[in-house]
Amino acid sequence: MSNGSGTGPCGACKFLRRKCVKGCIFAPYFDSEQGMAHFAAVHKVFGASNASKLLLTIPPNKRLETVVTLCYEALARVRDPVYGCVGHIFSLQQQAVTLQAELAYVQARISTLQHHHHLPMPPPTPSQAEVAAACCSNLSPSVCTTMDPSIDITDLCNVLDQQLDNSM
């Protein structure tokens, strides 16, 4: 990271094609190698002047977190100009709901098989009960019944169904 000490400009100044002066607000956060690509995204989304003004208003001990956040949001906005990082968060939330539904489905199938074979059911751990409760509270019954489980779960259930049919 350079701030005019002779090792070359920081990534931000290199991108802006200007001399990196001593005390450059960007130098501690945008190194000359990888910093240029990150600063390019920050510049495209927020602008160099706005980023500089923002960093000057933040206490020095919080600036690194601010730069990391700016870079993350800028890179997300470059990839998805409409939703930015919110689109990624939404995608992760949908994935969590789907996985909770799949877990509840598998637990129900296991419970059914254990009931048919009159096997003692192990007591559910608190995490299983919490996941099942979360699944039931977040999904309507129609979602659980029309859910298309992943191929691994389908294969598992087919094997379990065959075992159940063979034992009866």
DSSP file with accessible surface (Angstrom, degrees, kcal/mol):
  #  RESIDUE AA STRUCTURE BP1 BP2  ACC     N-H-->O    O-->H-N    N-H-->O    O-->H-N    TCO  KAPPA ALPHA  PHI   PSI    X-CA   Y-CA   Z-CA
    1    1 A M              0   0  142      0, 0.0     2,-0.4     0, 0.0    30,-0.1   0.000 360.0 360.0 360.0 127.9    0.0    0.0    0.0
    2    2 A S        +     0   0    3     25,-0.2     8,-0.3     5,-0.1    19,-0.1  -0.844 360.0 175.8-115.6 146.1    1.5    3.2   -1.0
    3    3 A N  S    S-     0   0   67     -2,-0.4    20,-0.2     6,-0.1    21,-0.1  -0.272  84.3 -60.3-136.6  46.8    0.9    6.7    0.0
    4    4 A G  S    S+     0   0   45      4,-0.4    18,-0.2    18,-0.1    17,-0.1   0.626  97.3 129.2  89.4  15.0    3.6    8.4   -2.0
    5    5 A S  S    S-     0   0   81      3,-0.2    16,-0.1    16,-0.1    -1,-0.0   0.319  86.6 -94.5 -87.2   8.6    6.5    6.6   -0.4
    6    6 A G  S    S+     0   0   74      2,-0.1    -1,-0.1     1,-0.0    -4,-0.1   0.412 102.3 103.6 100.0  -3.7    8.0    5.6   -3.7
    7    7 A T  S    S-     0   0   98      1,-0.3    -5,-0.1    -6,-0.1    -1,-0.0   0.346  92.7 -93.2 -93.0   7.5    6.5    2.2   -4.1
    8    8 A G        -     0   0   31     12,-0.1    -4,-0.4    -7,-0.1    -1,-0.3  -0.246  56.1 -48.4 104.3 167.4    3.9    3.4   -6.7
    9    9 A P        -     0   0   44      0, 0.0    -6,-0.1     0, 0.0    10,-0.1  -0.304  58.2-105.9 -73.7 156.6    0.4    4.6   -6.4
   10   10 A C     >  -     0   0    0     -8,-0.3     4,-2.7    -9,-0.1    21,-0.2  -0.228  41.9 -96.1 -69.3 171.2   -2.4    2.8   -4.5
   11   11 A G  H  > S+     0   0    0     19,-2.4     4,-2.2     1,-0.2     5,-0.1   0.868 124.5  50.9 -60.7 -35.6   -5.0    0.9   -6.5
   12   12 A A  H  > S+     0   0    0     18,-0.5     4,-2.5     2,-0.2    -1,-0.2   0.945 113.2  43.4 -68.8 -48.0   -7.4    3.8   -6.4
   13   13 A C  H  >>S+     0   0    1      2,-0.2     5,-2.3     1,-0.2     4,-0.8   0.870 112.7  53.8 -66.7 -34.8   -4.9    6.4   -7.6
   14   14 A K  H ><5S+     0   0   87     -4,-2.7     3,-0.6     2,-0.2    -1,-0.2   0.931 111.1  46.0 -62.8 -44.2   -3.7    3.9  -10.2
   15   15 A F  H 3<5S+     0   0   66     -4,-2.2    -2,-0.2     1,-0.2    -1,-0.2   0.910 115.7  45.2 -63.8 -42.1   -7.3    3.5  -11.5
   16   16 A L  H 3<5S-     0   0   49     -4,-2.5    -1,-0.2    -5,-0.1    -2,-0.2   0.517 108.8-128.6 -80.2  -5.0   -7.9    7.3  -11.4
   17   17 A R  T <<5 +     0   0  230     -4,-0.8     2,-0.3    -3,-0.6    -3,-0.2   0.937  65.0 123.9  55.6  52.2   -4.4    7.8  -13.1
   18   18 A R  S   <S-     0   0  122     -5,-2.3     2,-0.2    -6,-0.1    -1,-0.2  -0.918  70.2 -87.7-135.0 165.6   -3.3   10.3  -10.6
   19   19 A K        -     0   0  175     -2,-0.3     2,-0.9    -3,-0.1    -5,-0.0  -0.517  38.3-128.3 -74.0 135.8   -0.3   10.7   -8.3
   20   20 A C        -     0   0    5     -2,-0.2     2,-0.1     4,-0.0   -12,-0.1  -0.769  31.5-158.1 -88.3 109.0   -0.8    9.0   -4.9
   21   21 A V    >   -     0   0   86     -2,-0.9     3,-1.7     1,-0.1     6,-0.1  -0.433  29.4 -84.4 -87.5 160.8    0.0   11.7   -2.3
   22   22 A K  T 3  S+     0   0  185      1,-0.3   -18,-0.1   -18,-0.2    -1,-0.1  -0.415 119.1  26.3 -62.0 133.6    1.0   11.2    1.2
   23   23 A G  T 3  S+     0   0   63      1,-0.2    -1,-0.3   -20,-0.2   -19,-0.1   0.605  80.9 172.2  85.6  12.5   -2.1   10.8    3.3
   24   24 A C    <   -     0   0   13     -3,-1.7     3,-0.4     1,-0.2    -1,-0.2  -0.335  31.9-141.0 -55.8 126.4   -4.2    9.4    0.5
   25   25 A I  S    S+     0   0   26      1,-0.2    -1,-0.2     2,-0.1     4,-0.1   0.794  99.1  45.9 -63.6 -26.6   -7.5    8.3    2.0
   26   26 A F  S >> S+     0   0    2      1,-0.2     4,-2.0     2,-0.1     3,-1.6   0.713  89.2  85.2 -89.0 -23.5   -7.6    5.3   -0.3
   27   27 A A  T 34 S+     0   0    2     -3,-0.4   -16,-0.2     1,-0.3   -25,-0.2   0.852  86.3  52.2 -54.5 -42.8   -4.0    4.0    0.1
   28   28 A P  T 34 S+     0   0   64      0, 0.0    -1,-0.3     0, 0.0     3,-0.1   0.728 120.6  34.0 -67.8 -14.8   -4.5    2.0    3.3
   29   29 A Y  T <4 S+     0   0   52     -3,-1.6     2,-0.5     1,-0.2    -2,-0.2   0.643 113.0  53.1-115.8 -20.5   -7.4    0.1    1.8
   30   30 A F  S  < S-     0   0    5     -4,-2.0   -19,-2.4    -3,-0.1   -18,-0.5  -0.866  72.2-159.1-123.6  97.0   -6.7   -0.3   -1.9
   31   31 A D        -     0   0   44     -2,-0.5     4,-0.5   -21,-0.2     5,-0.4  -0.166  31.9-105.0 -70.8 169.7   -3.3   -1.9   -2.6
   32   32 A S  S    S+     0   0   23      3,-0.2    -1,-0.1   -22,-0.2     4,-0.1   0.723 111.4  41.9 -73.2 -19.6   -1.6   -1.5   -6.0
   33   33 A E  S    S+     0   0  147      2,-0.1     4,-0.4     3,-0.1     3,-0.4   0.929 132.2   8.1 -89.4 -72.3   -2.3   -5.0   -7.2
   34   34 A Q  S  > S+     0   0  136      1,-0.2     4,-1.5     2,-0.1     3,-0.5   0.717 114.8  76.3 -85.7 -21.1   -5.9   -6.1   -6.3
   35   35 A G  H  > S+     0   0    3     -4,-0.5     4,-2.9     1,-0.2     5,-0.2   0.799  84.8  64.4 -62.5 -28.2   -7.1   -2.8   -5.0
   36   36 A M  H  > S+     0   0   71     -5,-0.4     4,-2.2    -3,-0.4    -1,-0.2   0.925 103.1  46.3 -64.1 -43.1   -7.5   -1.4   -8.5
   37   37 A A  H  > S+     0   0   69     -3,-0.5     4,-1.4    -4,-0.4    -1,-0.2   0.914 115.3  46.5 -67.0 -41.5  -10.2   -3.9   -9.5
   38   38 A H  H  X S+     0   0   74     -4,-1.5     4,-2.1     1,-0.2    -2,-0.2   0.921 112.9  49.2 -67.3 -41.8  -12.1   -3.3   -6.2
   39   39 A F  H  X S+     0   0    0     -4,-2.9     4,-3.5     1,-0.2     5,-0.3   0.870 103.7  61.2 -66.3 -33.1  -11.8    0.4   -6.5
   40   40 A A  H  X S+     0   0   30     -4,-2.2     4,-2.3    -5,-0.2    -1,-0.2   0.918 107.6  44.6 -58.3 -41.9  -13.1    0.3  -10.1
   41   41 A A  H  X S+     0   0    7     -4,-1.4     4,-2.3     2,-0.2     5,-0.3   0.925 114.0  48.9 -68.5 -43.4  -16.3   -1.2   -8.8
   42   42 A V  H  X>S+     0   0    0     -4,-2.1     4,-3.1     1,-0.2     5,-1.2   0.925 113.0  48.5 -61.0 -43.4  -16.6    1.3   -6.0
   43   43 A H  H  X5S+     0   0   69     -4,-3.5     4,-0.5     3,-0.2    -1,-0.2   0.914 111.1  49.8 -63.8 -42.5  -15.9    4.1   -8.4
   44   44 A K  H  <5S+     0   0  158     -4,-2.3    -1,-0.2    -5,-0.3    -2,-0.2   0.906 122.2  31.8 -64.3 -40.0  -18.5    2.9  -10.9
   45   45 A V  H  <5S+     0   0   53     -4,-2.3    -2,-0.2    -5,-0.1    -3,-0.2   0.920 139.0  12.8 -86.3 -45.8  -21.3    2.5   -8.3
   46   46 A F  H  <5S-     0   0   66     -4,-3.1     4,-0.3    -5,-0.3    -3,-0.2   0.709  98.7-121.3-107.3 -26.6  -20.5    5.3   -5.8
   47   47 A G     X< -     0   0   21     -5,-1.2     4,-2.1    -4,-0.5     5,-0.2   0.214  22.7 -98.0  90.1 145.2  -18.0    7.6   -7.4
   48   48 A A  H  > S+     0   0   16      1,-0.2     4,-2.6     2,-0.2     5,-0.2   0.906 121.4  51.3 -65.5 -41.5  -14.5    8.4   -6.1
   49   49 A S  H  > S+     0   0   69      1,-0.2     4,-2.7     2,-0.2     5,-0.2   0.931 111.5  46.3 -64.3 -44.5  -15.6   11.7   -4.6
   50   50 A N  H  > S+     0   0  101     -4,-0.3     4,-2.5     2,-0.2    -1,-0.2   0.905 113.4  49.2 -65.3 -40.6  -18.5   10.2   -2.7
   51   51 A A  H  X S+     0   0    2     -4,-2.1     4,-2.5     2,-0.2    -2,-0.2   0.922 112.5  48.4 -64.5 -41.6  -16.3    7.3   -1.4
   52   52 A S  H  X S+     0   0   32     -4,-2.6     4,-2.1     2,-0.2    -2,-0.2   0.938 112.3  48.0 -63.9 -46.3  -13.7    9.7   -0.3
   53   53 A K  H  X S+     0   0  126     -4,-2.7     4,-1.1     1,-0.2    -1,-0.2   0.901 112.0  50.6 -61.7 -40.9  -16.2   12.0    1.5
   54   54 A L  H >X S+     0   0   67     -4,-2.5     4,-0.8     1,-0.2     3,-0.7   0.942 110.0  48.9 -62.1 -48.0  -17.7    9.0    3.2
   55   55 A L  H >< S+     0   0    1     -4,-2.5     3,-0.6     1,-0.2    -1,-0.2   0.861 107.3  56.0 -62.9 -34.6  -14.4    7.7    4.4
   56   56 A L  H 3< S+     0   0  107     -4,-2.1    -1,-0.2     1,-0.2    -2,-0.2   0.784 106.6  50.6 -69.0 -24.5  -13.4   11.1    5.8
   57   57 A T  H << S+     0   0  105     -4,-1.1    -1,-0.2    -3,-0.7    -2,-0.2   0.620  97.1  83.5 -86.4 -12.7  -16.6   11.1    7.9
   58   58 A I  S << S-     0   0   36     -4,-0.8     5,-0.1    -3,-0.6     0, 0.0  -0.725  91.1-106.9 -92.3 137.5  -15.9    7.7    9.4
   59   59 A P    >>  -     0   0   71      0, 0.0     3,-2.3     0, 0.0     4,-0.6  -0.334  33.4-114.7 -58.9 143.4  -13.6    7.3   12.4
   60   60 A P  G >4 S+     0   0   90      0, 0.0     3,-0.9     0, 0.0     4,-0.5   0.822 114.4  58.8 -53.1 -34.3  -10.3    5.8   11.3
   61   61 A N  G 34 S+     0   0  128      1,-0.2     4,-0.2     2,-0.1     3,-0.0   0.643 110.0  43.8 -73.5 -10.9  -10.8    2.6   13.3
   62   62 A K  G <> S+     0   0   99     -3,-2.3     4,-1.8     2,-0.1    -1,-0.2   0.438  88.7  90.0-107.4  -2.5  -14.1    1.9   11.4
   63   63 A R  H <X S+     0   0   45     -3,-0.9     4,-2.9    -4,-0.6     5,-0.2   0.865  81.1  56.1 -68.3 -37.1  -12.8    2.7    7.9
   64   64 A L  H  > S+     0   0  110     -4,-0.5     4,-2.6     1,-0.2    -1,-0.2   0.946 109.5  46.8 -61.3 -45.3  -11.6   -0.8    7.0
   65   65 A E  H  > S+     0   0  122      1,-0.2     4,-2.3    -4,-0.2    -1,-0.2   0.895 112.4  51.5 -61.0 -38.5  -15.1   -2.2    7.7
   66   66 A T  H  X S+     0   0   27     -4,-1.8     4,-2.9     2,-0.2    -2,-0.2   0.928 110.1  47.7 -65.2 -43.6  -16.6    0.6    5.7
   67   67 A V  H  X S+     0   0    6     -4,-2.9     4,-2.9     2,-0.2     5,-0.2   0.916 111.0  51.0 -65.2 -41.8  -14.3   -0.1    2.7
   68   68 A V  H  X S+     0   0   89     -4,-2.6     4,-2.6    -5,-0.2    -1,-0.2   0.933 113.0  46.4 -60.6 -43.5  -15.0   -3.9    2.9
   69   69 A T  H  X S+     0   0   93     -4,-2.3     4,-2.7    -5,-0.2     5,-0.3   0.924 112.2  50.1 -65.3 -44.1  -18.8   -3.1    2.9
   70   70 A L  H  X S+     0   0   19     -4,-2.9     4,-2.7     1,-0.2    -2,-0.2   0.921 112.7  47.3 -59.4 -45.0  -18.4   -0.6    0.0
   71   71 A C  H  X S+     0   0   15     -4,-2.9     4,-2.9     2,-0.2     5,-0.3   0.921 112.2  49.3 -64.0 -43.9  -16.5   -3.1   -2.0
   72   72 A Y  H  X S+     0   0  112     -4,-2.6     4,-2.2    -5,-0.2    -2,-0.2   0.950 115.3  42.9 -61.4 -48.6  -19.0   -5.9   -1.4
   73   73 A E  H  X S+     0   0   37     -4,-2.7     4,-2.6     2,-0.2    -1,-0.2   0.914 114.8  50.5 -65.8 -40.4  -22.0   -3.8   -2.3
   74   74 A A  H  X S+     0   0    0     -4,-2.7     4,-2.2    -5,-0.3    -2,-0.2   0.935 111.8  46.6 -64.0 -45.3  -20.2   -2.3   -5.3
   75   75 A L  H  X S+     0   0   51     -4,-2.9     4,-2.0     1,-0.2    -1,-0.2   0.894 113.6  49.8 -64.1 -37.4  -19.2   -5.7   -6.7
   76   76 A A  H  X S+     0   0    5     -4,-2.2     4,-2.8    -5,-0.3     8,-0.3   0.900 110.5  50.1 -66.6 -39.5  -22.7   -7.0   -6.0
   77   77 A R  H  < S+     0   0   81     -4,-2.6    -2,-0.2     2,-0.2    -1,-0.2   0.849 108.2  52.7 -67.6 -33.9  -24.2   -4.0   -7.9
   78   78 A V  H  < S+     0   0   65     -4,-2.2    -1,-0.2    -5,-0.2    -2,-0.2   0.926 115.3  41.2 -66.4 -41.7  -21.9   -4.6  -10.8
   79   79 A R  H  < S+     0   0  181     -4,-2.0    -2,-0.2     1,-0.3    -1,-0.2   0.883 135.2  18.0 -70.9 -40.3  -23.1   -8.2  -11.0
   80   80 A D     X  -     0   0   57     -4,-2.8     4,-2.3    -5,-0.2    -1,-0.3  -0.786  68.0-175.3-136.0  90.1  -26.8   -7.4  -10.4
   81   81 A P  T  4 S+     0   0   96      0, 0.0    -1,-0.1     0, 0.0    -4,-0.1   0.761  82.0  47.3 -62.2 -24.5  -27.5   -3.7  -11.0
   82   82 A V  T  4 S+     0   0  103      2,-0.1    -5,-0.1     1,-0.1    -2,-0.0   0.953 128.9  14.0 -82.9 -52.1  -31.1   -3.9   -9.8
   83   83 A Y  T >4 S-     0   0  143      1,-0.2     3,-1.5    -7,-0.1     4,-0.4   0.691  79.3-177.3-101.4 -23.4  -30.9   -5.9   -6.5
   84   84 A G  T >X S-     0   0    4     -4,-2.3     4,-0.8    -8,-0.3     3,-0.7  -0.272  73.4 -13.9  59.5-137.8  -27.2   -5.8   -5.6
   85   85 A C  H 3> S+     0   0   21      1,-0.2     4,-2.4     2,-0.2    -1,-0.3   0.747 130.9  70.9 -72.2 -19.3  -26.4   -7.7   -2.5
   86   86 A V  H <> S+     0   0   84     -3,-1.5     4,-2.9     1,-0.2    -1,-0.2   0.891  94.5  55.0 -63.8 -35.9  -30.1   -7.9   -1.5
   87   87 A G  H <> S+     0   0   20     -3,-0.7     4,-2.3    -4,-0.4    -1,-0.2   0.905 108.5  48.0 -61.9 -40.1  -30.6  -10.3   -4.4
   88   88 A H  H  X S+     0   0   96     -4,-0.8     4,-2.3     2,-0.2    -2,-0.2   0.918 111.9  49.3 -67.4 -41.8  -27.9  -12.6   -3.0
   89   89 A I  H  X S+     0   0   82     -4,-2.4     4,-2.4     2,-0.2    -2,-0.2   0.931 111.2  49.7 -62.4 -44.8  -29.4  -12.4    0.5
   90   90 A F  H  X S+     0   0  116     -4,-2.9     4,-2.5     1,-0.2    -1,-0.2   0.919 109.6  51.7 -60.7 -42.9  -32.9  -13.2   -0.9
   91   91 A S  H  X S+     0   0   66     -4,-2.3     4,-2.2     1,-0.2    -1,-0.2   0.914 110.1  48.6 -60.9 -43.0  -31.4  -16.2   -2.8
   92   92 A L  H  X S+     0   0   82     -4,-2.3     4,-2.3     2,-0.2    -1,-0.2   0.891 110.2  51.8 -65.5 -38.0  -29.8  -17.5    0.4
   93   93 A Q  H  X S+     0   0  115     -4,-2.4     4,-2.3     2,-0.2    -2,-0.2   0.917 110.0  48.8 -63.9 -42.2  -33.1  -17.1    2.3
   94   94 A Q  H  X S+     0   0   90     -4,-2.5     4,-2.4     1,-0.2    -2,-0.2   0.903 110.5  51.4 -63.5 -39.9  -34.9  -19.0   -0.4
   95   95 A Q  H  X S+     0   0  108     -4,-2.2     4,-2.6     2,-0.2    -2,-0.2   0.913 109.1  50.7 -63.9 -40.6  -32.3  -21.8   -0.2
   96   96 A A  H  X S+     0   0   47     -4,-2.3     4,-2.4     2,-0.2    -2,-0.2   0.921 110.7  48.6 -64.3 -42.3  -32.7  -21.9    3.6
   97   97 A V  H  X S+     0   0   35     -4,-2.3     4,-2.4     2,-0.2    -2,-0.2   0.929 112.2  49.1 -63.5 -43.1  -36.4  -22.3    3.3
   98   98 A T  H  X S+     0   0   63     -4,-2.4     4,-2.5     1,-0.2    -2,-0.2   0.928 111.8  48.2 -62.7 -44.2  -36.1  -25.0    0.7
   99   99 A L  H  X S+     0   0   92     -4,-2.6     4,-2.5     1,-0.2    -1,-0.2   0.886 110.3  52.0 -66.2 -36.4  -33.5  -26.9    2.8
  100  100 A Q  H  X S+     0   0   47     -4,-2.4     4,-2.5     2,-0.2    -1,-0.2   0.916 110.7  48.2 -64.4 -40.9  -35.8  -26.6    5.8
  101  101 A A  H  X S+     0   0    4     -4,-2.4     4,-2.3     2,-0.2    -2,-0.2   0.910 111.5  49.6 -65.5 -41.4  -38.7  -28.1    3.8
  102  102 A E  H  X S+     0   0   31     -4,-2.5     4,-2.5     2,-0.2    -2,-0.2   0.911 110.9  50.3 -63.9 -40.4  -36.5  -30.9    2.5
  103  103 A L  H  X S+     0   0   70     -4,-2.5     4,-2.8     1,-0.2     5,-0.2   0.932 110.7  48.5 -63.6 -44.2  -35.4  -31.7    6.1
  104  104 A A  H  X S+     0   0   23     -4,-2.5     4,-2.3     1,-0.2    -1,-0.2   0.897 111.1  51.8 -62.3 -38.6  -39.0  -31.8    7.3
  105  105 A Y  H  X S+     0   0   80     -4,-2.3     4,-2.2     2,-0.2    -2,-0.2   0.937 111.8  45.1 -62.9 -47.6  -39.9  -34.0    4.4
  106  106 A V  H  X S+     0   0   26     -4,-2.5     4,-2.6     1,-0.2     5,-0.2   0.918 112.4  51.7 -65.1 -41.4  -37.1  -36.5    5.2
  107  107 A Q  H  X S+     0   0   46     -4,-2.8     4,-2.5     1,-0.2    -1,-0.2   0.902 109.8  49.9 -63.3 -37.9  -37.9  -36.4    8.9
  108  108 A A  H  X S+     0   0   52     -4,-2.3     4,-2.4    -5,-0.2    -1,-0.2   0.907 110.8  49.2 -66.2 -41.5  -41.6  -37.2    8.2
  109  109 A R  H  X S+     0   0   51     -4,-2.2     4,-2.4     2,-0.2    -2,-0.2   0.915 111.9  48.3 -64.2 -42.6  -40.6  -40.1    5.9
  110  110 A I  H  X S+     0   0   70     -4,-2.6     4,-2.6     2,-0.2     5,-0.2   0.929 111.3  50.8 -63.4 -41.8  -38.3  -41.5    8.5
  111  111 A S  H  X S+     0   0   45     -4,-2.5     4,-2.3    -5,-0.2    -2,-0.2   0.914 109.8  50.4 -62.5 -41.3  -41.0  -41.1   11.2
  112  112 A T  H  X S+     0   0   58     -4,-2.4     4,-2.4     1,-0.2    -1,-0.2   0.931 111.7  47.4 -63.1 -44.6  -43.5  -43.0    8.9
  113  113 A L  H  X S+     0   0   15     -4,-2.4     4,-1.8     1,-0.2    -2,-0.2   0.906 111.7  49.7 -64.8 -40.9  -41.1  -45.8    8.3
  114  114 A Q  H  <>S+     0   0   40     -4,-2.6     5,-2.5     1,-0.2     4,-0.4   0.893 110.9  50.8 -65.8 -35.9  -40.3  -46.1   12.0
  115  115 A H  H ><5S+     0   0  129     -4,-2.3     3,-0.8    -5,-0.2    -2,-0.2   0.914 110.3  48.8 -67.6 -41.8  -44.0  -46.2   12.8
  116  116 A H  H 3<5S+     0   0   76     -4,-2.4    -1,-0.2     1,-0.2    -2,-0.2   0.816 115.7  43.4 -67.7 -32.0  -44.7  -48.9   10.3
  117  117 A H  T 3<5S-     0   0   71     -4,-1.8    -1,-0.2    -5,-0.2    -2,-0.2   0.401 107.9-126.3 -93.0   1.3  -41.9  -51.1   11.6
  118  118 A H  T < 5 +     0   0  161     -3,-0.8    -3,-0.2    -4,-0.4    -4,-0.1   0.868  53.6 158.2  55.3  38.9  -42.8  -50.3   15.2
  119  119 A L      < -     0   0   95     -5,-2.5    -1,-0.2    -6,-0.2     2,-0.2  -0.702  50.5-101.9 -89.0 145.7  -39.3  -49.2   15.9
  120  120 A P        -     0   0  116      0, 0.0    -1,-0.1     0, 0.0    -5,-0.0  -0.494  36.9-131.1 -67.0 134.7  -38.7  -46.9   18.9
  121  121 A M        -     0   0  104     -2,-0.2   -10,-0.0     1,-0.0     0, 0.0  -0.737  17.1-123.0 -87.1 133.0  -38.3  -43.4   17.7
  122  122 A P        -     0   0   85      0, 0.0     3,-0.1     0, 0.0    -1,-0.0  -0.457  37.3 -99.0 -69.2 146.0  -35.4  -41.5   19.1
  123  123 A P        -     0   0  113      0, 0.0     2,-0.1     0, 0.0     0, 0.0  -0.442  44.1-108.0 -65.7 139.8  -36.4  -38.3   20.9
  124  124 A P        -     0   0   91      0, 0.0    -3,-0.0     0, 0.0     0, 0.0  -0.446  29.1-123.6 -69.2 142.8  -35.9  -35.3   18.6
  125  125 A T    >>  -     0   0   65     -2,-0.1     4,-2.1     1,-0.1     3,-0.5  -0.472  28.0-107.3 -77.8 157.5  -33.1  -33.0   19.5
  126  126 A P  H 3> S+     0   0   97      0, 0.0     4,-2.6     0, 0.0     5,-0.2   0.880 119.8  56.3 -56.1 -34.5  -33.9  -29.4   20.1
  127  127 A S  H 3> S+     0   0   70      1,-0.2     4,-2.3     2,-0.2     5,-0.2   0.895 106.4  49.4 -68.0 -36.0  -32.4  -28.4   16.8
  128  128 A Q  H <> S+     0   0   79     -3,-0.5     4,-2.5     2,-0.2    -1,-0.2   0.926 112.8  47.2 -65.5 -44.1  -34.6  -30.8   14.8
  129  129 A A  H  X S+     0   0   51     -4,-2.1     4,-2.6     2,-0.2    -2,-0.2   0.910 112.4  50.0 -64.0 -39.9  -37.7  -29.5   16.6
  130  130 A E  H  X S+     0   0  131     -4,-2.6     4,-2.6    -5,-0.2    -2,-0.2   0.918 111.4  48.3 -65.4 -41.2  -36.7  -25.9   16.0
  131  131 A V  H  X S+     0   0   39     -4,-2.3     4,-2.7     2,-0.2    -2,-0.2   0.927 112.3  48.4 -65.8 -43.4  -36.1  -26.6   12.3
  132  132 A A  H  X S+     0   0   31     -4,-2.5     4,-2.6     2,-0.2    -2,-0.2   0.921 113.0  48.1 -62.7 -42.3  -39.4  -28.4   11.9
  133  133 A A  H  X S+     0   0   60     -4,-2.6     4,-2.2     1,-0.2    -2,-0.2   0.918 112.3  49.1 -64.3 -41.2  -41.2  -25.5   13.7
  134  134 A A  H  X S+     0   0   28     -4,-2.6     4,-1.8     2,-0.2    -2,-0.2   0.907 111.2  50.2 -64.7 -39.5  -39.4  -22.9   11.5
  135  135 A C  H  X S+     0   0    0     -4,-2.7     4,-1.6     1,-0.2    -2,-0.2   0.941 111.9  47.0 -63.6 -46.6  -40.4  -24.9    8.4
  136  136 A C  H  < S+     0   0   99     -4,-2.6    -1,-0.2     1,-0.2    -2,-0.2   0.859 113.9  48.0 -65.9 -33.6  -44.0  -25.1    9.4
  137  137 A S  H  < S+     0   0   91     -4,-2.2    -1,-0.2    -5,-0.2    -2,-0.2   0.798 116.6  42.4 -78.0 -25.6  -44.1  -21.4   10.3
  138  138 A N  H  < S+     0   0   96     -4,-1.8     2,-0.4    -5,-0.2    -2,-0.2   0.639 110.5  56.9 -95.1 -16.6  -42.5  -20.2    7.1
  139  139 A L  S  < S-     0   0   26     -4,-1.6    -1,-0.0    -5,-0.2     0, 0.0  -0.920  73.8-129.4-121.4 144.3  -44.2  -22.5    4.6
  140  140 A S    >>  -     0   0   52     -2,-0.4     4,-1.4     1,-0.1     3,-1.0  -0.509  34.2-110.3 -80.1 156.8  -47.8  -23.0    3.7
  141  141 A P  H 3> S+     0   0  109      0, 0.0     4,-2.0     0, 0.0     5,-0.2   0.857 117.7  60.2 -57.6 -32.5  -49.0  -26.6    3.6
  142  142 A S  H 3> S+     0   0   72      1,-0.2     4,-1.9     2,-0.2     5,-0.1   0.850 101.0  54.6 -66.3 -30.2  -49.4  -26.4   -0.2
  143  143 A V  H <> S+     0   0   59     -3,-1.0     4,-0.9     1,-0.2    -1,-0.2   0.933 108.8  47.3 -67.5 -43.7  -45.6  -25.7   -0.5
  144  144 A C  H  < S+     0   0   51     -4,-1.4     3,-0.2     1,-0.2    -2,-0.2   0.891 115.4  44.8 -65.8 -37.5  -44.6  -28.8    1.4
  145  145 A T  H  < S+     0   0  117     -4,-2.0    -1,-0.2     1,-0.2    -2,-0.2   0.814 119.7  39.9 -79.4 -27.8  -47.0  -31.1   -0.5
  146  146 A T  H  < S+     0   0  110     -4,-1.9    -1,-0.2    -5,-0.2    -2,-0.2   0.433  86.4 125.2 -99.5   2.1  -46.1  -29.7   -3.9
  147  147 A M     <  -     0   0   35     -4,-0.9    -3,-0.0    -3,-0.2    -4,-0.0  -0.351  57.6-139.9 -63.7 136.8  -42.4  -29.3   -3.2
  148  148 A D        -     0   0  140     -2,-0.1    -1,-0.1     6,-0.0     3,-0.1  -0.830  24.6-147.9 -96.8  97.8  -40.1  -31.1   -5.7
  149  149 A P        -     0   0   17      0, 0.0     5,-0.0     0, 0.0   -51,-0.0  -0.211  26.0 -89.7 -67.5 159.4  -37.4  -32.6   -3.4
  150  150 A S     >  -     0   0   43      1,-0.1     4,-2.2     4,-0.1     3,-0.4  -0.187  40.1-104.3 -64.8 163.0  -33.9  -33.0   -4.7
  151  151 A I  H  > S+     0   0  110      1,-0.2     4,-2.8     2,-0.2     5,-0.2   0.854 119.4  58.2 -60.6 -34.9  -32.9  -36.2   -6.4
  152  152 A D  H  > S+     0   0  122      1,-0.2     4,-2.2     2,-0.2    -1,-0.2   0.924 108.7  44.6 -63.0 -42.2  -31.0  -37.4   -3.4
  153  153 A I  H  > S+     0   0   18     -3,-0.4     4,-2.8     2,-0.2    -1,-0.2   0.908 112.5  52.0 -68.5 -40.5  -34.1  -37.2   -1.2
  154  154 A T  H  X S+     0   0   41     -4,-2.2     4,-2.5     2,-0.2    -2,-0.2   0.934 110.4  48.1 -61.8 -45.6  -36.2  -38.8   -3.9
  155  155 A D  H  X S+     0   0   82     -4,-2.8     4,-2.3     2,-0.2    -1,-0.2   0.926 111.8  50.6 -60.0 -43.1  -33.8  -41.7   -4.2
  156  156 A L  H  X S+     0   0   75     -4,-2.2     4,-2.5    -5,-0.2    -2,-0.2   0.942 111.6  46.9 -61.1 -46.0  -33.7  -42.1   -0.4
  157  157 A C  H  X S+     0   0    3     -4,-2.8     4,-2.8     1,-0.2    -1,-0.2   0.871 109.8  53.5 -66.7 -37.0  -37.5  -42.1   -0.2
  158  158 A N  H  X S+     0   0   79     -4,-2.5     4,-2.3     2,-0.2    -1,-0.2   0.919 110.4  47.3 -62.8 -42.7  -37.8  -44.7   -3.0
  159  159 A V  H  X S+     0   0   71     -4,-2.3     4,-2.3     2,-0.2    -2,-0.2   0.934 113.7  48.0 -63.3 -44.5  -35.4  -47.0   -1.3
  160  160 A L  H  X S+     0   0   26     -4,-2.5     4,-2.3     1,-0.2    -2,-0.2   0.905 111.0  50.6 -63.7 -40.6  -37.3  -46.6    2.0
  161  161 A D  H  X S+     0   0   53     -4,-2.8     4,-2.9     2,-0.2    -1,-0.2   0.911 109.6  50.6 -63.8 -40.9  -40.6  -47.2    0.3
  162  162 A Q  H  X S+     0   0  121     -4,-2.3     4,-2.5     2,-0.2    -2,-0.2   0.920 110.6  49.5 -63.0 -41.5  -39.3  -50.4   -1.3
  163  163 A Q  H  X S+     0   0  106     -4,-2.3     4,-1.5     2,-0.2    -1,-0.2   0.909 111.8  48.7 -63.1 -40.6  -38.1  -51.6    2.0
  164  164 A L  H  X S+     0   0   16     -4,-2.3     4,-0.9     1,-0.2    -2,-0.2   0.931 112.2  48.1 -65.3 -45.4  -41.5  -50.8    3.5
  165  165 A D  H >< S+     0   0  110     -4,-2.9     3,-0.5     1,-0.2    -2,-0.2   0.896 111.4  50.7 -62.6 -40.7  -43.3  -52.6    0.7
  166  166 A N  H 3< S+     0   0  138     -4,-2.5    -1,-0.2     1,-0.2    -2,-0.2   0.817 108.7  51.8 -67.9 -29.2  -41.0  -55.7    1.0
  167  167 A S  H 3<        0   0   68     -4,-1.5    -1,-0.2    -5,-0.2    -2,-0.2   0.668 360.0 360.0 -83.9 -14.5  -41.5  -55.9    4.8
  168  168 A M    <<        0   0  146     -4,-0.9    -3,-0.0    -3,-0.5    -4,-0.0  -0.255 360.0 360.0 -95.4 360.0  -45.4  -55.9    4.6
